[in-house]
Amino acid sequence: MRDDLPENLTGVLVTEVKDGSWAAVGELQANDIIQTVNDQPVTEITALETTMKSVAKQRPKFVVLRVVRGVHTRYLELEPSWDNTK
């Protein structure tokens, strides 16, 4: 995590968001900290990977992320295009 964040802040730091991806369209940004995916807590990268694999199998219409951006907490509703994924 970054040095300027509180030590007790949990989540996964986003280091890059590719232009045109459904994450970018949903307004996820580099330096956001993902805390939950569809109400499932993610405290480390392996938890995020496991949760995203589960989401990909379920293929919900929307994926909701709770993220910390600076001093604000935001909920981002992403609408993946499952037809383009394998």
PDB file of N, CA, C and O in Angstrom, chain B, residues numbered from 101:
ATOM      1  N   MET B 101       0.830  -1.184   0.000  1.00  0.00           N
ATOM      2  CA  MET B 101       0.000   0.000   0.000  1.00  0.00           C
ATOM      3  C   MET B 101       0.875   1.248   0.000  1.00  0.00           C
ATOM      4  O   MET B 101       2.077   1.186   0.256  1.00  0.00           O
ATOM      5  N   ARG B 102       0.250   2.364  -0.289  1.00  0.00           N
ATOM      6  CA  ARG B 102       0.994   3.623  -0.304  1.00  0.00           C
ATOM      7  C   ARG B 102       1.274   4.067   1.117  1.00  0.00           C
ATOM      8  O   ARG B 102       0.547   3.712   2.044  1.00  0.00           O
ATOM      9  N   ASP B 103       2.327   4.842   1.281  1.00  0.00           N
ATOM     10  CA  ASP B 103       2.743   5.319   2.599  1.00  0.00           C
ATOM     11  C   ASP B 103       1.771   6.319   3.208  1.00  0.00           C
ATOM     12  O   ASP B 103       1.725   6.449   4.432  1.00  0.00           O
ATOM     13  N   ASP B 104       0.991   7.033   2.393  1.00  0.00           N
ATOM     14  CA  ASP B 104       0.111   8.075   2.918  1.00  0.00           C
ATOM     15  C   ASP B 104      -1.258   7.563   3.351  1.00  0.00           C
ATOM     16  O   ASP B 104      -2.131   8.357   3.704  1.00  0.00           O
ATOM     17  N   LEU B 105      -1.454   6.248   3.328  1.00  0.00           N
ATOM     18  CA  LEU B 105      -2.736   5.670   3.713  1.00  0.00           C
ATOM     19  C   LEU B 105      -2.701   5.171   5.148  1.00  0.00           C
ATOM     20  O   LEU B 105      -1.644   4.780   5.641  1.00  0.00           O
ATOM     21  N   PRO B 106      -3.843   5.180   5.823  1.00  0.00           N
ATOM     22  CA  PRO B 106      -3.889   4.653   7.189  1.00  0.00           C
ATOM     23  C   PRO B 106      -3.497   3.178   7.216  1.00  0.00           C
ATOM     24  O   PRO B 106      -3.830   2.423   6.303  1.00  0.00           O
ATOM     25  N   GLU B 107      -2.795   2.777   8.261  1.00  0.00           N
ATOM     26  CA  GLU B 107      -2.339   1.388   8.371  1.00  0.00           C
ATOM     27  C   GLU B 107      -3.495   0.406   8.458  1.00  0.00           C
ATOM     28  O   GLU B 107      -3.371  -0.730   8.000  1.00  0.00           O
ATOM     29  N   ASN B 108      -4.617   0.819   9.037  1.00  0.00           N
ATOM     30  CA  ASN B 108      -5.743  -0.098   9.214  1.00  0.00           C
ATOM     31  C   ASN B 108      -6.667  -0.185   8.003  1.00  0.00           C
ATOM     32  O   ASN B 108      -7.676  -0.889   8.052  1.00  0.00           O
ATOM     33  N   LEU B 109      -6.345   0.510   6.929  1.00  0.00           N
ATOM     34  CA  LEU B 109      -7.155   0.474   5.712  1.00  0.00           C
ATOM     35  C   LEU B 109      -6.915  -0.843   4.991  1.00  0.00           C
ATOM     36  O   LEU B 109      -5.775  -1.189   4.683  1.00  0.00           O
ATOM     37  N   THR B 110      -7.994  -1.580   4.723  1.00  0.00           N
ATOM     38  CA  THR B 110      -7.856  -2.852   4.023  1.00  0.00           C
ATOM     39  C   THR B 110      -8.322  -2.719   2.592  1.00  0.00           C
ATOM     40  O   THR B 110      -9.111  -1.834   2.264  1.00  0.00           O
ATOM     41  N   GLY B 111      -7.837  -3.589   1.754  1.00  0.00           N
ATOM     42  CA  GLY B 111      -8.238  -3.597   0.358  1.00  0.00           C
ATOM     43  C   GLY B 111      -7.058  -3.845  -0.548  1.00  0.00           C
ATOM     44  O   GLY B 111      -5.941  -4.094  -0.095  1.00  0.00           O
ATOM     45  N   VAL B 112      -7.326  -3.772  -1.836  1.00  0.00           N
ATOM     46  CA  VAL B 112      -6.311  -4.023  -2.859  1.00  0.00           C
ATOM     47  C   VAL B 112      -6.114  -2.752  -3.669  1.00  0.00           C
ATOM     48  O   VAL B 112      -7.071  -2.189  -4.199  1.00  0.00           O
ATOM     49  N   LEU B 113      -4.883  -2.309  -3.761  1.00  0.00           N
ATOM     50  CA  LEU B 113      -4.533  -1.098  -4.494  1.00  0.00           C
ATOM     51  C   LEU B 113      -4.524  -1.362  -5.991  1.00  0.00           C
ATOM     52  O   LEU B 113      -3.870  -2.295  -6.457  1.00  0.00           O
ATOM     53  N   VAL B 114      -5.246  -0.547  -6.742  1.00  0.00           N
ATOM     54  CA  VAL B 114      -5.273  -0.634  -8.205  1.00  0.00           C
ATOM     55  C   VAL B 114      -4.073   0.143  -8.730  1.00  0.00           C
ATOM     56  O   VAL B 114      -3.928   1.330  -8.440  1.00  0.00           O
ATOM     57  N   THR B 115      -3.217  -0.512  -9.494  1.00  0.00           N
ATOM     58  CA  THR B 115      -2.032   0.156 -10.029  1.00  0.00           C
ATOM     59  C   THR B 115      -2.203   0.581 -11.484  1.00  0.00           C
ATOM     60  O   THR B 115      -1.491   1.461 -11.967  1.00  0.00           O
ATOM     61  N   GLU B 116      -3.160  -0.055 -12.188  1.00  0.00           N
ATOM     62  CA  GLU B 116      -3.362   0.282 -13.603  1.00  0.00           C
ATOM     63  C   GLU B 116      -4.774  -0.101 -14.010  1.00  0.00           C
ATOM     64  O   GLU B 116      -5.304  -1.121 -13.569  1.00  0.00           O
ATOM     65  N   VAL B 117      -5.378   0.724 -14.852  1.00  0.00           N
ATOM     66  CA  VAL B 117      -6.666   0.420 -15.458  1.00  0.00           C
ATOM     67  C   VAL B 117      -6.495   0.655 -16.954  1.00  0.00           C
ATOM     68  O   VAL B 117      -6.157   1.759 -17.380  1.00  0.00           O
ATOM     69  N   LYS B 118      -6.729  -0.384 -17.745  1.00  0.00           N
ATOM     70  CA  LYS B 118      -6.534  -0.266 -19.189  1.00  0.00           C
ATOM     71  C   LYS B 118      -7.669   0.520 -19.830  1.00  0.00           C
ATOM     72  O   LYS B 118      -8.843   0.280 -19.549  1.00  0.00           O
ATOM     73  N   ASP B 119      -7.303   1.462 -20.697  1.00  0.00           N
ATOM     74  CA  ASP B 119      -8.286   2.250 -21.433  1.00  0.00           C
ATOM     75  C   ASP B 119      -9.230   1.329 -22.191  1.00  0.00           C
ATOM     76  O   ASP B 119      -8.796   0.360 -22.815  1.00  0.00           O
ATOM     77  N   GLY B 120     -10.507   1.630 -22.136  1.00  0.00           N
ATOM     78  CA  GLY B 120     -11.499   0.858 -22.869  1.00  0.00           C
ATOM     79  C   GLY B 120     -11.989  -0.386 -22.151  1.00  0.00           C
ATOM     80  O   GLY B 120     -12.943  -1.016 -22.609  1.00  0.00           O
ATOM     81  N   SER B 121     -11.369  -0.759 -21.044  1.00  0.00           N
ATOM     82  CA  SER B 121     -11.819  -1.938 -20.303  1.00  0.00           C
ATOM     83  C   SER B 121     -13.111  -1.619 -19.573  1.00  0.00           C
ATOM     84  O   SER B 121     -13.443  -0.451 -19.374  1.00  0.00           O
ATOM     85  N   TRP B 122     -13.853  -2.670 -19.167  1.00  0.00           N
ATOM     86  CA  TRP B 122     -15.099  -2.388 -18.447  1.00  0.00           C
ATOM     87  C   TRP B 122     -14.816  -1.742 -17.112  1.00  0.00           C
ATOM     88  O   TRP B 122     -15.674  -1.034 -16.585  1.00  0.00           O
ATOM     89  N   ALA B 123     -13.630  -1.963 -16.538  1.00  0.00           N
ATOM     90  CA  ALA B 123     -13.256  -1.268 -15.302  1.00  0.00           C
ATOM     91  C   ALA B 123     -13.101   0.233 -15.566  1.00  0.00           C
ATOM     92  O   ALA B 123     -13.544   1.056 -14.766  1.00  0.00           O
ATOM     93  N   ALA B 124     -12.473   0.583 -16.687  1.00  0.00           N
ATOM     94  CA  ALA B 124     -12.295   1.994 -17.033  1.00  0.00           C
ATOM     95  C   ALA B 124     -13.638   2.653 -17.335  1.00  0.00           C
ATOM     96  O   ALA B 124     -13.894   3.778 -16.906  1.00  0.00           O
ATOM     97  N   VAL B 125     -14.480   1.962 -18.062  1.00  0.00           N
ATOM     98  CA  VAL B 125     -15.804   2.501 -18.379  1.00  0.00           C
ATOM     99  C   VAL B 125     -16.602   2.717 -17.087  1.00  0.00           C
ATOM    100  O   VAL B 125     -17.388   3.660 -16.988  1.00  0.00           O
ATOM    101  N   GLY B 126     -16.396   1.840 -16.105  1.00  0.00           N
ATOM    102  CA  GLY B 126     -17.066   1.973 -14.812  1.00  0.00           C
ATOM    103  C   GLY B 126     -16.399   2.967 -13.883  1.00  0.00           C
ATOM    104  O   GLY B 126     -16.797   3.110 -12.727  1.00  0.00           O
ATOM    105  N   GLU B 127     -15.391   3.650 -14.382  1.00  0.00           N
ATOM    106  CA  GLU B 127     -14.682   4.727 -13.680  1.00  0.00           C
ATOM    107  C   GLU B 127     -13.747   4.268 -12.563  1.00  0.00           C
ATOM    108  O   GLU B 127     -13.433   5.054 -11.669  1.00  0.00           O
ATOM    109  N   LEU B 128     -13.296   3.012 -12.595  1.00  0.00           N
ATOM    110  CA  LEU B 128     -12.241   2.586 -11.693  1.00  0.00           C
ATOM    111  C   LEU B 128     -10.962   3.287 -12.126  1.00  0.00           C
ATOM    112  O   LEU B 128     -10.709   3.431 -13.322  1.00  0.00           O
ATOM    113  N   GLN B 129     -10.158   3.723 -11.171  1.00  0.00           N
ATOM    114  CA  GLN B 129      -8.944   4.471 -11.488  1.00  0.00           C
ATOM    115  C   GLN B 129      -7.738   3.890 -10.768  1.00  0.00           C
ATOM    116  O   GLN B 129      -7.869   3.248  -9.726  1.00  0.00           O
ATOM    117  N   ALA B 130      -6.561   4.124 -11.339  1.00  0.00           N
ATOM    118  CA  ALA B 130      -5.318   3.778 -10.654  1.00  0.00           C
ATOM    119  C   ALA B 130      -5.297   4.501  -9.319  1.00  0.00           C
ATOM    120  O   ALA B 130      -5.746   5.644  -9.221  1.00  0.00           O
ATOM    121  N   ASN B 131      -4.791   3.858  -8.315  1.00  0.00           N
ATOM    122  CA  ASN B 131      -4.696   4.338  -6.928  1.00  0.00           C
ATOM    123  C   ASN B 131      -5.996   4.180  -6.148  1.00  0.00           C
ATOM    124  O   ASN B 131      -6.033   4.511  -4.963  1.00  0.00           O
ATOM    125  N   ASP B 132      -7.076   3.679  -6.779  1.00  0.00           N
ATOM    126  CA  ASP B 132      -8.254   3.299  -6.009  1.00  0.00           C
ATOM    127  C   ASP B 132      -7.883   2.077  -5.174  1.00  0.00           C
ATOM    128  O   ASP B 132      -7.006   1.297  -5.549  1.00  0.00           O
ATOM    129  N   ILE B 133      -8.551   1.924  -4.057  1.00  0.00           N
ATOM    130  CA  ILE B 133      -8.365   0.737  -3.227  1.00  0.00           C
ATOM    131  C   ILE B 133      -9.689  -0.008  -3.214  1.00  0.00           C
ATOM    132  O   ILE B 133     -10.684   0.488  -2.686  1.00  0.00           O
ATOM    133  N   ILE B 134      -9.695  -1.197  -3.795  1.00  0.00           N
ATOM    134  CA  ILE B 134     -10.904  -2.013  -3.839  1.00  0.00           C
ATOM    135  C   ILE B 134     -11.056  -2.704  -2.490  1.00  0.00           C
ATOM    136  O   ILE B 134     -10.160  -3.420  -2.044  1.00  0.00           O
ATOM    137  N   GLN B 135     -12.201  -2.483  -1.843  1.00  0.00           N
ATOM    138  CA  GLN B 135     -12.459  -3.100  -0.548  1.00  0.00           C
ATOM    139  C   GLN B 135     -13.449  -4.257  -0.638  1.00  0.00           C
ATOM    140  O   GLN B 135     -13.324  -5.237   0.095  1.00  0.00           O
ATOM    141  N   THR B 136     -14.434  -4.149  -1.533  1.00  0.00           N
ATOM    142  CA  THR B 136     -15.376  -5.245  -1.726  1.00  0.00           C
ATOM    143  C   THR B 136     -15.735  -5.370  -3.199  1.00  0.00           C
ATOM    144  O   THR B 136     -15.676  -4.405  -3.961  1.00  0.00           O
ATOM    145  N   VAL B 137     -16.110  -6.590  -3.575  1.00  0.00           N
ATOM    146  CA  VAL B 137     -16.655  -6.884  -4.896  1.00  0.00           C
ATOM    147  C   VAL B 137     -17.966  -7.620  -4.647  1.00  0.00           C
ATOM    148  O   VAL B 137     -17.968  -8.712  -4.080  1.00  0.00           O
ATOM    149  N   ASN B 138     -19.071  -7.030  -5.066  1.00  0.00           N
ATOM    150  CA  ASN B 138     -20.400  -7.604  -4.816  1.00  0.00           C
ATOM    151  C   ASN B 138     -20.565  -8.012  -3.356  1.00  0.00           C
ATOM    152  O   ASN B 138     -21.013  -9.117  -3.050  1.00  0.00           O
ATOM    153  N   ASP B 139     -20.198  -7.109  -2.475  1.00  0.00           N
ATOM    154  CA  ASP B 139     -20.309  -7.275  -1.021  1.00  0.00           C
ATOM    155  C   ASP B 139     -19.346  -8.301  -0.424  1.00  0.00           C
ATOM    156  O   ASP B 139     -19.423  -8.587   0.771  1.00  0.00           O
ATOM    157  N   GLN B 140     -18.450  -8.853  -1.220  1.00  0.00           N
ATOM    158  CA  GLN B 140     -17.455  -9.785  -0.701  1.00  0.00           C
ATOM    159  C   GLN B 140     -16.178  -9.006  -0.395  1.00  0.00           C
ATOM    160  O   GLN B 140     -15.619  -8.366  -1.286  1.00  0.00           O
ATOM    161  N   PRO B 141     -15.709  -9.053   0.858  1.00  0.00           N
ATOM    162  CA  PRO B 141     -14.498  -8.297   1.193  1.00  0.00           C
ATOM    163  C   PRO B 141     -13.270  -8.838   0.467  1.00  0.00           C
ATOM    164  O   PRO B 141     -13.108 -10.048   0.304  1.00  0.00           O
ATOM    165  N   VAL B 142     -12.420  -7.930   0.040  1.00  0.00           N
ATOM    166  CA  VAL B 142     -11.137  -8.306  -0.559  1.00  0.00           C
ATOM    167  C   VAL B 142     -10.045  -7.562   0.206  1.00  0.00           C
ATOM    168  O   VAL B 142      -9.964  -6.334   0.166  1.00  0.00           O
ATOM    169  N   THR B 143      -9.224  -8.317   0.889  1.00  0.00           N
ATOM    170  CA  THR B 143      -8.189  -7.718   1.718  1.00  0.00           C
ATOM    171  C   THR B 143      -6.799  -7.918   1.143  1.00  0.00           C
ATOM    172  O   THR B 143      -5.834  -7.311   1.606  1.00  0.00           O
ATOM    173  N   GLU B 144      -6.702  -8.762   0.143  1.00  0.00           N
ATOM    174  CA  GLU B 144      -5.407  -9.020  -0.506  1.00  0.00           C
ATOM    175  C   GLU B 144      -5.664  -9.470  -1.939  1.00  0.00           C
ATOM    176  O   GLU B 144      -6.791  -9.797  -2.309  1.00  0.00           O
ATOM    177  N   ILE B 145      -4.619  -9.482  -2.724  1.00  0.00           N
ATOM    178  CA  ILE B 145      -4.762  -9.766  -4.155  1.00  0.00           C
ATOM    179  C   ILE B 145      -5.322 -11.162  -4.413  1.00  0.00           C
ATOM    180  O   ILE B 145      -6.110 -11.340  -5.342  1.00  0.00           O
ATOM    181  N   THR B 146      -4.937 -12.151  -3.618  1.00  0.00           N
ATOM    182  CA  THR B 146      -5.459 -13.503  -3.843  1.00  0.00           C
ATOM    183  C   THR B 146      -6.965 -13.555  -3.605  1.00  0.00           C
ATOM    184  O   THR B 146      -7.675 -14.264  -4.317  1.00  0.00           O
ATOM    185  N   ALA B 147      -7.458 -12.820  -2.621  1.00  0.00           N
ATOM    186  CA  ALA B 147      -8.902 -12.758  -2.369  1.00  0.00           C
ATOM    187  C   ALA B 147      -9.613 -12.089  -3.534  1.00  0.00           C
ATOM    188  O   ALA B 147     -10.699 -12.515  -3.929  1.00  0.00           O
ATOM    189  N   LEU B 148      -9.008 -11.044  -4.086  1.00  0.00           N
ATOM    190  CA  LEU B 148      -9.601 -10.368  -5.247  1.00  0.00           C
ATOM    191  C   LEU B 148      -9.654 -11.310  -6.448  1.00  0.00           C
ATOM    192  O   LEU B 148     -10.666 -11.381  -7.144  1.00  0.00           O
ATOM    193  N   GLU B 149      -8.566 -12.027  -6.684  1.00  0.00           N
ATOM    194  CA  GLU B 149      -8.528 -12.966  -7.809  1.00  0.00           C
ATOM    195  C   GLU B 149      -9.587 -14.050  -7.660  1.00  0.00           C
ATOM    196  O   GLU B 149     -10.286 -14.374  -8.620  1.00  0.00           O
ATOM    197  N   THR B 150      -9.707 -14.610  -6.466  1.00  0.00           N
ATOM    198  CA  THR B 150     -10.700 -15.654  -6.208  1.00  0.00           C
ATOM    199  C   THR B 150     -12.111 -15.119  -6.410  1.00  0.00           C
ATOM    200  O   THR B 150     -12.947 -15.776  -7.031  1.00  0.00           O
ATOM    201  N   THR B 151     -12.373 -13.936  -5.887  1.00  0.00           N
ATOM    202  CA  THR B 151     -13.696 -13.326  -6.018  1.00  0.00           C
ATOM    203  C   THR B 151     -14.012 -13.036  -7.475  1.00  0.00           C
ATOM    204  O   THR B 151     -15.134 -13.278  -7.918  1.00  0.00           O
ATOM    205  N   MET B 152     -13.045 -12.523  -8.229  1.00  0.00           N
ATOM    206  CA  MET B 152     -13.289 -12.201  -9.634  1.00  0.00           C
ATOM    207  C   MET B 152     -13.505 -13.456 -10.469  1.00  0.00           C
ATOM    208  O   MET B 152     -14.282 -13.428 -11.424  1.00  0.00           O
ATOM    209  N   LYS B 153     -12.839 -14.552 -10.135  1.00  0.00           N
ATOM    210  CA  LYS B 153     -13.086 -15.823 -10.839  1.00  0.00           C
ATOM    211  C   LYS B 153     -14.516 -16.287 -10.588  1.00  0.00           C
ATOM    212  O   LYS B 153     -15.188 -16.772 -11.498  1.00  0.00           O
ATOM    213  N   SER B 154     -14.972 -16.139  -9.361  1.00  0.00           N
ATOM    214  CA  SER B 154     -16.345 -16.503  -9.023  1.00  0.00           C
ATOM    215  C   SER B 154     -17.337 -15.615  -9.762  1.00  0.00           C
ATOM    216  O   SER B 154     -18.345 -16.101 -10.276  1.00  0.00           O
ATOM    217  N   VAL B 155     -17.057 -14.330  -9.818  1.00  0.00           N
ATOM    218  CA  VAL B 155     -17.920 -13.389 -10.544  1.00  0.00           C
ATOM    219  C   VAL B 155     -17.970 -13.768 -12.022  1.00  0.00           C
ATOM    220  O   VAL B 155     -19.040 -13.751 -12.630  1.00  0.00           O
ATOM    221  N   ALA B 156     -16.826 -14.108 -12.600  1.00  0.00           N
ATOM    222  CA  ALA B 156     -16.781 -14.463 -14.019  1.00  0.00           C
ATOM    223  C   ALA B 156     -17.609 -15.713 -14.306  1.00  0.00           C
ATOM    224  O   ALA B 156     -18.219 -15.818 -15.370  1.00  0.00           O
ATOM    225  N   LYS B 157     -17.636 -16.656 -13.377  1.00  0.00           N
ATOM    226  CA  LYS B 157     -18.449 -17.860 -13.558  1.00  0.00           C
ATOM    227  C   LYS B 157     -19.933 -17.532 -13.467  1.00  0.00           C
ATOM    228  O   LYS B 157     -20.742 -18.095 -14.205  1.00  0.00           O
ATOM    229  N   GLN B 158     -20.294 -16.624 -12.566  1.00  0.00           N
ATOM    230  CA  GLN B 158     -21.693 -16.262 -12.364  1.00  0.00           C
ATOM    231  C   GLN B 158     -22.221 -15.328 -13.453  1.00  0.00           C
ATOM    232  O   GLN B 158     -23.412 -15.338 -13.764  1.00  0.00           O
ATOM    233  N   ARG B 159     -21.333 -14.524 -14.024  1.00  0.00           N
ATOM    234  CA  ARG B 159     -21.678 -13.569 -15.077  1.00  0.00           C
ATOM    235  C   ARG B 159     -22.876 -12.677 -14.733  1.00  0.00           C
ATOM    236  O   ARG B 159     -23.852 -12.626 -15.481  1.00  0.00           O
ATOM    237  N   PRO B 160     -22.796 -11.981 -13.607  1.00  0.00           N
ATOM    238  CA  PRO B 160     -23.913 -11.092 -13.268  1.00  0.00           C
ATOM    239  C   PRO B 160     -23.968  -9.905 -14.221  1.00  0.00           C
ATOM    240  O   PRO B 160     -22.977  -9.555 -14.862  1.00  0.00           O
ATOM    241  N   LYS B 161     -25.140  -9.296 -14.300  1.00  0.00           N
ATOM    242  CA  LYS B 161     -25.299  -8.131 -15.184  1.00  0.00           C
ATOM    243  C   LYS B 161     -24.447  -6.960 -14.699  1.00  0.00           C
ATOM    244  O   LYS B 161     -23.901  -6.209 -15.508  1.00  0.00           O
ATOM    245  N   PHE B 162     -24.333  -6.803 -13.361  1.00  0.00           N
ATOM    246  CA  PHE B 162     -23.543  -5.724 -12.784  1.00  0.00           C
ATOM    247  C   PHE B 162     -22.582  -6.284 -11.748  1.00  0.00           C
ATOM    248  O   PHE B 162     -22.875  -7.280 -11.086  1.00  0.00           O
ATOM    249  N   VAL B 163     -21.442  -5.639 -11.616  1.00  0.00           N
ATOM    250  CA  VAL B 163     -20.478  -5.943 -10.567  1.00  0.00           C
ATOM    251  C   VAL B 163     -20.275  -4.641  -9.796  1.00  0.00           C
ATOM    252  O   VAL B 163     -19.924  -3.614 -10.377  1.00  0.00           O
ATOM    253  N   VAL B 164     -20.496  -4.691  -8.495  1.00  0.00           N
ATOM    254  CA  VAL B 164     -20.404  -3.491  -7.674  1.00  0.00           C
ATOM    255  C   VAL B 164     -19.131  -3.551  -6.831  1.00  0.00           C
ATOM    256  O   VAL B 164     -18.906  -4.504  -6.084  1.00  0.00           O
ATOM    257  N   LEU B 165     -18.317  -2.530  -6.965  1.00  0.00           N
ATOM    258  CA  LEU B 165     -17.085  -2.412  -6.190  1.00  0.00           C
ATOM    259  C   LEU B 165     -17.224  -1.291  -5.176  1.00  0.00           C
ATOM    260  O   LEU B 165     -17.722  -0.213  -5.501  1.00  0.00           O
ATOM    261  N   ARG B 166     -16.790  -1.537  -3.959  1.00  0.00           N
ATOM    262  CA  ARG B 166     -16.633  -0.438  -3.001  1.00  0.00           C
ATOM    263  C   ARG B 166     -15.154  -0.097  -3.020  1.00  0.00           C
ATOM    264  O   ARG B 166     -14.303  -0.945  -2.751  1.00  0.00           O
ATOM    265  N   VAL B 167     -14.857   1.155  -3.342  1.00  0.00           N
ATOM    266  CA  VAL B 167     -13.468   1.583  -3.436  1.00  0.00           C
ATOM    267  C   VAL B 167     -13.237   2.824  -2.587  1.00  0.00           C
ATOM    268  O   VAL B 167     -14.139   3.631  -2.363  1.00  0.00           O
ATOM    269  N   VAL B 168     -12.016   2.947  -2.129  1.00  0.00           N
ATOM    270  CA  VAL B 168     -11.571   4.158  -1.454  1.00  0.00           C
ATOM    271  C   VAL B 168     -10.739   4.924  -2.465  1.00  0.00           C
ATOM    272  O   VAL B 168      -9.796   4.392  -3.052  1.00  0.00           O
ATOM    273  N   ARG B 169     -11.106   6.193  -2.660  1.00  0.00           N
ATOM    274  CA  ARG B 169     -10.371   7.072  -3.576  1.00  0.00           C
ATOM    275  C   ARG B 169     -10.068   8.340  -2.790  1.00  0.00           C
ATOM    276  O   ARG B 169     -10.945   9.172  -2.560  1.00  0.00           O
ATOM    277  N   GLY B 170      -8.819   8.468  -2.387  1.00  0.00           N
ATOM    278  CA  GLY B 170      -8.451   9.602  -1.544  1.00  0.00           C
ATOM    279  C   GLY B 170      -9.149   9.469  -0.210  1.00  0.00           C
ATOM    280  O   GLY B 170      -9.018   8.447   0.463  1.00  0.00           O
ATOM    281  N   VAL B 171      -9.896  10.500   0.182  1.00  0.00           N
ATOM    282  CA  VAL B 171     -10.614  10.468   1.461  1.00  0.00           C
ATOM    283  C   VAL B 171     -12.062  10.011   1.286  1.00  0.00           C
ATOM    284  O   VAL B 171     -12.822   9.989   2.254  1.00  0.00           O
ATOM    285  N   HIS B 172     -12.449   9.649   0.072  1.00  0.00           N
ATOM    286  CA  HIS B 172     -13.835   9.285  -0.222  1.00  0.00           C
ATOM    287  C   HIS B 172     -13.994   7.789  -0.456  1.00  0.00           C
ATOM    288  O   HIS B 172     -13.108   7.133  -1.004  1.00  0.00           O
ATOM    289  N   THR B 173     -15.130   7.266  -0.033  1.00  0.00           N
ATOM    290  CA  THR B 173     -15.516   5.903  -0.367  1.00  0.00           C
ATOM    291  C   THR B 173     -16.571   5.999  -1.458  1.00  0.00           C
ATOM    292  O   THR B 173     -17.516   6.782  -1.362  1.00  0.00           O
ATOM    293  N   ARG B 174     -16.394   5.190  -2.496  1.00  0.00           N
ATOM    294  CA  ARG B 174     -17.316   5.217  -3.638  1.00  0.00           C
ATOM    295  C   ARG B 174     -17.784   3.806  -3.951  1.00  0.00           C
ATOM    296  O   ARG B 174     -17.091   2.825  -3.682  1.00  0.00           O
ATOM    297  N   TYR B 175     -18.961   3.732  -4.519  1.00  0.00           N
ATOM    298  CA  TYR B 175     -19.477   2.473  -5.049  1.00  0.00           C
ATOM    299  C   TYR B 175     -19.531   2.605  -6.558  1.00  0.00           C
ATOM    300  O   TYR B 175     -20.181   3.503  -7.094  1.00  0.00           O
ATOM    301  N   LEU B 176     -18.848   1.710  -7.229  1.00  0.00           N
ATOM    302  CA  LEU B 176     -18.810   1.737  -8.689  1.00  0.00           C
ATOM    303  C   LEU B 176     -19.593   0.545  -9.211  1.00  0.00           C
ATOM    304  O   LEU B 176     -19.333  -0.595  -8.825  1.00  0.00           O
ATOM    305  N   GLU B 177     -20.537   0.804 -10.076  1.00  0.00           N
ATOM    306  CA  GLU B 177     -21.326  -0.260 -10.684  1.00  0.00           C
ATOM    307  C   GLU B 177     -20.793  -0.490 -12.093  1.00  0.00           C
ATOM    308  O   GLU B 177     -20.938   0.354 -12.977  1.00  0.00           O
ATOM    309  N   LEU B 178     -20.176  -1.642 -12.277  1.00  0.00           N
ATOM    310  CA  LEU B 178     -19.585  -1.990 -13.563  1.00  0.00           C
ATOM    311  C   LEU B 178     -20.531  -2.924 -14.302  1.00  0.00           C
ATOM    312  O   LEU B 178     -21.160  -3.791 -13.696  1.00  0.00           O
ATOM    313  N   GLU B 179     -20.629  -2.741 -15.611  1.00  0.00           N
ATOM    314  CA  GLU B 179     -21.480  -3.590 -16.435  1.00  0.00           C
ATOM    315  C   GLU B 179     -20.596  -4.315 -17.451  1.00  0.00           C
ATOM    316  O   GLU B 179     -20.368  -3.826 -18.558  1.00  0.00           O
ATOM    317  N   PRO B 180     -20.102  -5.493 -17.051  1.00  0.00           N
ATOM    318  CA  PRO B 180     -19.190  -6.212 -17.951  1.00  0.00           C
ATOM    319  C   PRO B 180     -19.892  -6.690 -19.216  1.00  0.00           C
ATOM    320  O   PRO B 180     -21.100  -6.926 -19.225  1.00  0.00           O
ATOM    321  N   SER B 181     -19.119  -6.827 -20.270  1.00  0.00           N
ATOM    322  CA  SER B 181     -19.608  -7.403 -21.509  1.00  0.00           C
ATOM    323  C   SER B 181     -19.120  -8.839 -21.559  1.00  0.00           C
ATOM    324  O   SER B 181     -18.047  -9.111 -22.098  1.00  0.00           O
ATOM    325  N   TRP B 182     -19.893  -9.756 -21.007  1.00  0.00           N
ATOM    326  CA  TRP B 182     -19.474 -11.153 -20.907  1.00  0.00           C
ATOM    327  C   TRP B 182     -19.347 -11.813 -22.261  1.00  0.00           C
ATOM    328  O   TRP B 182     -18.630 -12.805 -22.385  1.00  0.00           O
ATOM    329  N   ASP B 183     -20.012 -11.304 -23.276  1.00  0.00           N
ATOM    330  CA  ASP B 183     -19.924 -11.907 -24.606  1.00  0.00           C
ATOM    331  C   ASP B 183     -18.506 -11.852 -25.167  1.00  0.00           C
ATOM    332  O   ASP B 183     -18.134 -12.659 -26.019  1.00  0.00           O
ATOM    333  N   ASN B 184     -17.717 -10.889 -24.680  1.00  0.00           N
ATOM    334  CA  ASN B 184     -16.356 -10.707 -25.192  1.00  0.00           C
ATOM    335  C   ASN B 184     -15.305 -11.409 -24.341  1.00  0.00           C
ATOM    336  O   ASN B 184     -14.113 -11.266 -24.615  1.00  0.00           O
ATOM    337  N   THR B 185     -15.704 -12.164 -23.315  1.00  0.00           N
ATOM    338  CA  THR B 185     -14.748 -12.830 -22.451  1.00  0.00           C
ATOM    339  C   THR B 185     -14.831 -14.325 -22.641  1.00  0.00           C
ATOM    340  O   THR B 185     -15.849 -14.865 -23.073  1.00  0.00           O
ATOM    341  N   LYS B 186     -13.753 -14.970 -22.313  1.00  0.00           N
ATOM    342  CA  LYS B 186     -13.714 -16.439 -22.426  1.00  0.00           C
ATOM    343  C   LYS B 186     -13.764 -17.071 -21.071  1.00  0.00           C
ATOM    344  O   LYS B 186     -13.741 -18.297 -20.960  1.00  0.00           O
TER     345      LYS B 186
END
